[in-house]
Amino acid sequence: MADAAAIRETIHLDEGDVVVLLPGTLSPTSISLLQAKLDGLAADLNARCLEESRASLSGLAGLAAFLAN
């Protein structure tokens, strides 16, 4: 069986475009695996974002405390 042409998806986000290139055909098993990997990636990115937010807030709190003294 010949592979179908690759599928290119562009997702437009505020920060820029995300381009996903996929094989032209995916089995239901591969789709499930892809979904799990993307869910994991989203969770990792969210955790990183939250960590950076906490670090920023901590830095601001430290600066505020310094300025208050």
VOGU-3710 file (C-alpha; in Angstrom, 3 decimals, decimal comma):
1> madaaairet> 0,000/0,000/0,000  1,445/3,379/-0,986  1,594/6,117/1,640  -0,735/9,041/1,118  0,739/12,522/0,953  1,779/13,992/4,273  -0,724/16,105/6,166  0,481/19,551/7,216  -1,561/21,354/9,866  -0,851/24,918/10,939
11> ihldegdvvv> -2,218/26,057/14,276  -2,231/29,818/14,759  -1,445/30,937/18,315  -0,907/34,411/19,743  2,802/33,645/20,160  3,207/32,324/16,613  2,289/29,455/14,360  2,757/25,793/15,245  3,217/23,518/12,249  2,502/19,794/12,586
21> llpgtlspts> 3,546/17,401/9,835  1,885/13,985/9,941  1,977/10,889/7,758  -0,860/10,861/5,240  -2,521/7,908/6,919  -2,596/7,006/10,591  -4,030/3,915/12,202  -6,403/4,248/15,148  -3,570/2,951/17,368  -1,192/5,622/16,077
31> isllqakldg> -3,832/8,325/16,547  -4,295/7,234/20,169  -0,525/7,263/20,714  -0,255/10,702/19,108  -3,046/12,026/21,318  -1,324/10,697/24,444  2,008/12,247/23,397  0,361/15,619/22,642  -1,494/15,532/25,969  1,829/14,867/27,715
41> laadlnarcl> 3,509/17,692/25,817  0,685/20,083/26,742  0,957/19,061/30,406  4,743/19,620/30,363  4,360/23,028/28,723  1,660/24,017/31,214  3,837/22,952/34,153  6,774/24,949/32,741  4,543/27,996/32,297  3,230/27,712/35,855
51> eesraslsgl> 6,777/27,328/37,186  7,905/30,460/35,333  4,858/32,347/36,663  5,646/31,268/40,218  9,280/32,310/39,814  8,206/35,703/38,460  5,771/36,231/41,338  8,426/35,206/43,841  10,851/37,673/42,295  8,290/40,451/42,410
61> aglaaflan> 7,452/39,643/46,026  11,155/39,763/46,908  11,542/43,118/45,158  8,468/44,494/46,934  9,826/43,352/50,308  13,209/44,904/49,529  11,624/48,213/48,526  9,385/48,198/51,626  12,427/48,064/53,904
//
